[in-house]
Amino acid sequence: MDWMSLLYQLDGWTLLRTLAAFAFAALLIPLSLPIANRLGLYDIPGGRKQHELPTPYVGGAVILVAILLSMLIFDRYLTTANLVFCLCSAGLVVVGLADDRYDLSWRLRIGVQVLVTLGMIFYANARVQNLDDVFGIPNLYLGWWVSVPFTIFIAVGVINALNMIDGSDGLAGGQVLISVLLFAAFALYGGNIVTAERLLAVAGAVAGFLLWNARFPWQPRARVFLGNAGSMLLGFIIAWTSVRLTQNAAHPVSPVLGPWTIAFPLIDCVTLMFRRVRQGRSPFSADRDHMHHLLLDAGYSPSQIAWGLAGLSLLLGLAAGMAVKMGVYRPSLVVTFLLAIAAYYWFSSKRERAVTFLERCRLRFLPGKPNPRLI
């Protein structure tokens, strides 16, 4: 089956729904600014935060509202799973906004993420049970006592990976946009048309947010941030989608594709958390050792970082999808991903060496004026 025949399965309502979600997000952001001002939801520059002006944290709430509006208008009916998704997402956004405003402890944030994941598991019946042949064992099923903690580990891990990489204009939103589009393509190829349509609506909402968050010739800096509310929401959407698609018995997507759709945030998160623990620090402690910090210090602009990593994420996801389609031995994709983590751990272990190498690459392939190193 070729891609053109797959695209023909999407009707005009799908396009309309996607455009509507885009329009909702793009139009609601300026309308939400007075609310952000009244509630004090602004990110103030200082310390590690090197952006120039106070910037509102309303991206996550706006994306959620845009998604919910598209569901209410275009879905013929709402299933129990839909309602669970809405409630879990709303809970994360509320806690995230409180964290943006009052700086909650990381333990409380993790606790809420675990509770939301438990809601997904028990009320939407969305948990990782069948690993298929990811480890070379056909139809490898996980028992209840392994499945539940493993699903929690995946969801909390993805949520925090998105939260950690949200440090440069357009970066987290771009990564999520690519991930959602990849999942939509995989769902479409697997015959899950309804899920593909909903994912395209999510992509539309994220694109509407990026219109205000990414840098463009007419927009030299982000006008709005995701905040912890947005990064947790988008991380949860990726985790929810990954579990629901890979565990769909009728239209399955190989579980091995999950990490490849969000490769850069996961590699960055795993590497930094492991390094912090080895150094005797909290895995959630703040620093300037993230992937985007290295690139900024090497002189790359926020736009180059956001769109460059988005392009590489797209290539990695498509390559993994093609490998699965061609019948490549699944464990080899797992080993390749682990090797990528190990390689990046070694590469970033000496900061000066990593920045110097990245700067040489910039001078070689992107000659021109370096960025002022503002995020």
N, C-alpha and C positions, 0 to 999 in steps of 0.2 A: 504494500500500500504506500503510495507516494504522498508527500506533504500537501500538494494541491488538492488531492481528493479528500484529505482530512479537513482542510480549511473550508471546503464546500459544505461540510457538515454543520458549520456555524451559520446561523441565519442573521437577518438584519437586526433582530432584537438583541442579539449578542453585542453587535457593534453599538447599538443605541444604549444598551446598559453600560458598556465600557465608557462611552463618551459622557453619559450622565454622571457616573462616578467621578470621572475626571473633572467635569464642570462643578459638581458639588464641592469637591475638595478645593479647587482653585478659587471658587467664589466665596466659600465659607471662611477662608483664612483671613482676608481683610476684615470681614464682618466680626471675627472673633477677637480682634485686637483690643477693643474696649474692655472685653471681659478679662483678658490677660492683664490689662493695666489695673483693673479694679481688684483682681485677686493677687496681684504681685507676682505673676508668673513670667518673670524675666530672668534671663541668664546675664549676670553682671560680669564684665571682664575683670580679670585679675588673677594672679598666680599662674596656674597652668592654662587658664582660659585666656587666650591671646586674641580673641576677636575684638573688633574695634568699638562696638556700641552695644548697649543692652539689647538683647534679642528675645522676643517672646517664645515661651514653650507651649505652643498650642498645636503643633503638627500632629501629635498622636490623637488628640481628641477630635480634630477635624477629620482625619483619615477614618476613624471609627464611625463618626456620624455619616460620612459619605458612603461607607460600606453598608451601614444599616439602612440608609435611605434607598440605596439600590436594591437591597433585599426586599424591603417593604413594597416597592413599586413594581419590581419585575418578577419576583418569585410568586408562583401560583399559590403555594402554601408553605408554611414553615414547619419543618420537622422538629422532633425533640432535639436532635443533634444541632440544628440551627439555633434553637433557643439557648442551648447550653453554650454554644460558641459566643452568642451575643452577651450572655451574662458573664462568662469568664473574661471576655475581652473588656467589657465595661468595668469589671472589678479591677483588672490590671491597670486600666487607664486612670481610674480614680486614685488608686494607691500610687501610681506613677506621678500624677499631678501633685499629690501630697508630698511625695519625695522631692519633686522639683521645687516645691515651695518651702518645705521645712527640713529637708535633708534627713530622711529617715535612716535608721541603721540598716546595714546590709543584711543582717539576720532577719529583720522583719520583712524586707523585700523578698528574700529567698523563701521565707515561710509562706508568704502570699502566693508566690509562684508554685510552690508545692501544692497548696490547697487548690489552686486553679487547675493544675494538672490532674489532681485527684478527681475534680469535677468532670474533666474531660474523660477520664478513664471510666468512672462509675456511672455517669449519667449519659454520656454519648457513646459509651462502649468503644472508645478509641484508645487502644493500647497495642504495643508491639507484641504479637504472639508468634507470628511466623516469619522467621528470618530467611525462608526459602533456601537457596544454596549459597548464601553470602560467604560462609566458611567452608564451602565444598561439601556440605552435608545436605542432601535434598530434603526439602520439607522439614527443616529444623524448627520444631515448635518449643516455645518457652512456657513453662508452667506458670501458674498464677503468681507464685511467690517470687519468681524471677521477672516475669513480665511487668508487674506493677513498678517495682523500683527501677527497672531498666527504662521504662517509659518516662518516669519522673526524671531520671538522669538525662535523657535526651532532651526533654522539653526545657528543663531548667538550664541545661548547657547551651542550647540554641538561643534562649532568651538573653542570657548573659553575654554570649558571643556578640549578638547584635548591639547590646548596650555598650560593650567595651569598644567596638569599632566606630561608634558614633562620635567622632571627634574632628571631623573635617566636613566642610560644606558639601552636601550632596553625596557623601560617601555611603552612609548606612542606607539611605533611601535608594541609591543606585544599586547596591548589592541586593536589597530586597526586591526591587523591580525585576532584576535579572532572574533571581531565584523563583519568583512567582511565575514569570513567563516560561521558564524552563519546566516547572511543574505543570503549567497549563498545557504545554506541548506534550509532555509525557502522558498526562491524563487524556488528551485528545487521541494520541496514538494508541492508548490502551482501551479506547472506546468509552471513556467516562465523560460524556459530552456535558452533562450538568455541572460537574466539578470544574471542567475547563471554562465554562461560561462564568462561573462565580469567581474563579481565579483571575480571569481577564478584567472583571469589575474591580477586584482588589488592585490589580496593576494600574487601572485607570485612576483610582483614588491616590495611589502612591505617586503616579506621574503628575497629578494635579498638585500634590504637595511639593514635589521637586521643582515645579514651576516657580516656587517661592524660596526654596531651600538651596538649590544648586546655583552655581555662578554661570552667568551668561554675559554676552557683550553689553546688554542693557541693564545687567544686575551685577555689580562688582562684588557683592557680598550677600550672604543669606539674609533674608528678611524674617525668617521664622525657623525655629529649631524643632526637632522631634521631642527632645526632652526624654527623661526616663519613661514617661507615659508612652511616648511613641515607640521607643526602642523595645520596650517590653511587649507592647501590642504586636509589633511586626515580628518579633522573635516568636511570640506565641502563634501567630498566623502560620509562620514557616513550620514550626513544630507540629501544629495541628494538621496542616496539609500533608506533611511528610508521613505522619502516622496513618491518617485516613486513606491516603492513596496507596501506600505500600501494603496495607492490611485489608484492602478491598478485594474480597474473594472473586467477585464478578469481573472486575476490570483491574487486575493487579499491576502495580509498577514495582520493579525490583527494588528492595530495600537498599541495595548497594548504591543506588543513585542519590539517596538522601544527602549525605555529606558533600557530594560533588556539586550540588546545586547552591551551596553556601560555603564554599571551600575556604575562601580567604578569611572571613570572620572566625571560622572554627579553628583554622591553623593558628591564627594570631592569638585567640583565646587560650587554647590548650598550651601553646608555647609559653605564654606569659604566666599563666597560673602555675605551671610546673616550675618555672624558674623562681617565682616568688616563694613558693613553698620550700624549695631547696635553699633559698636565702634566709629562711626563717621568718618570712613576712606573711601577712594575710594574703590569700589568693585574690582578694578583692581590694587590695590596697592600690592607691592611684600612683601613676608615674607617667613618664613620657617615653616609654619604650615600645609603644604600639607600632604596628607596621606603618600607619600613616604619619606618625611622628618622625620615623626614620626618613621617610620620603620627603616630608616637609623640610627637615634639616639638610637634606641633600639638594634642596633648591627647587623641588617640583612644586608647581602651583596646586591649590586645592582642586581646580578643575581637571588638571592632568591626572591627579590622584583618583578622583571620583570616577571619571570616564575611562581612564586607563584600566583601573582594577575592575570596573564593570565589564569592559570588553574582554579582559582575561577570564573573568568568571563565566561569561557566556561561552567562550571557547572551551573551557574546562568542562562545563556542564554538557555541552553538545558532544564533546569527545567521549565523555563517560556514557552518554546515551547511545552513541554510535557503537561503542565497545560492547554494550549490553545487547544491542540489536544484532551485532555480528557474532554473538555467542562467546565472547571472551570469557575465560575462566574467572568467575566472580571473585574468588579470594585474591587474584592478582590485582584487582582494583582496590581491595582493602589494603593490601600490602603497599601499593603505590601511594595511597593516601597517607599511610603511616610513615612512609619514607619521606614524603613531602613535609610532614610535621618535623621529623628528625632533621632534615636538611635545613629548614628554616630556623630551628632551634640552634643549630651550629652556626648558621650565617649571622643570626642576630645576637649571638653570645658575646661578641666584641663589638660594641656600638660604633666605635670610631671606624673600624674596618668596614662595617656594613654601610655606614653613611658615605664613606669615601668611595666604595664600589658603586653605590647608587648614583653618586654625583658624577662619576666618570661615565656611567651609562647615559645620564642626562646630557652631559656635554657632547657625547658621541652621537646620540640619536635625536636629541631635542635642543639643538644649539639656540641660544638666545638668552634673554635676561632672566636671571633666577627670580623666584618669588620672594616677597618680603617676609616669608615664614610666619604668616598670620593664618590662624584657623578660624 
